[in-house]
Amino acid sequence: MEETPTKRPYALELASSLVSLALIIALMYVLQGVLLPLMFSILIAISLYPVAGTLERLRLGKAFSALLAVILAIAILSGLVWFIVHQVIVIGRDGAEIQQKFLSIFDTIQRWLQERFGLEPTEIVERLRSQANQILSNAASYITAAFGSLGNILAGAVLVPLFSFFLLYYRVFFREFFFRAFKSTSQEKVHNTLNKIYNVVQSYLLGLITVMGIVAILNTVGLWILGIQYAWFFGTLASLLMLLPYIGIAIGSILPALFALATKDTAWYAVGVIAWFQVVQFLEGNLITPNIVGSKVSINPLMAIISILLGGMLFGLAGLILALPLTATIKVIFDAVPSMNAFGFLIGEPEKYHLKRYSTKILLKRWNLREILEAKERKTKITADKAGNPSKGKDEKN
């Protein structure tokens, strides 16, 4: 006689899923030296898959197609780096003039502080000197951290292209690994989940690249109208900083604003730069990104901000960049796992009925809680009747 398998309680399944998630996050933190290049490689491989697929259809071979796609990505990124470095060198030729302008601005600030707060220039200089000494005292740790970061960058420059190539070349092999790893789950469900993860991440990446291009043009046009030199450089640099969600454009406005302050006769140009970049950020957040990316990457803003903060705590600057695609992937996985389905719902965008005026009534009806709704309505009606006719309430009591 066969024993029927007993179904585990939902609370136990949920607890085991949360404990597993916590252990995975702890393991990711410990192994971040390897995982960060790998995660960036996965994003790049997903972005390059259409290119590699097109080359394969031209009968160039899977290995050669993957190699050409990676070389193309390296060429594009190298071109961006060259553009930024070249423009910095060009701007640096006017460094002496800009430095003189900043010194005059500093003198103006000194005079204003003296008139407003009675701070003598010598006192201001002394405070700045003390801050400089404090920074210099920690110079050794800063240099060590800088060399450590440089080492990580160089390691990433080698590992990321290598990982990206193998992820493209062995992609079918890795897919079969998931089929074998989740034998107890419907293979169709595993297949669909993998496809959904790919579609969500690719939509986010291609949408981000498109939005960055549009924002670069808008930034550049605004700077050109204001008469700021090197408008293409500052506009493109600010758009690249969109890799840091929500704060990238705001950070990118600081450098052209300072440059405007140093090269123009009035500070209103700097104010105009910041104001224009805020307009662009508003358009990007409310018009451009929703229409281009759409509902394919459905993460509500609250969860997006929380994921960015957690990503920064976990992986630093790289975590800020990886936060949204990683959260979108986690949402797809949560939606596929019954015990985590509620958390997938929490990460996603609210439905239209959640934001309506009578959303509570709609929710109760959807969950077949009409009795509670009707009791609540009767109680409200009785309270209103008593408030309108107090004597009726006394008669009912007698």
PyMOL commands that set and color helices and strands:
alter all, ss='L'
color gray80, all
select helices_A, chain A and resi 10-30+32-57+62-92+95-117+121-137+139-169+171-181+187-226+231-243+248-252+254-263+268-292+301-315+317-336+338-347+352-355+359-366+370-388+390-397
alter helices_A, ss='H'
color red, helices_A
deselect
rebuild
show_as cartoon
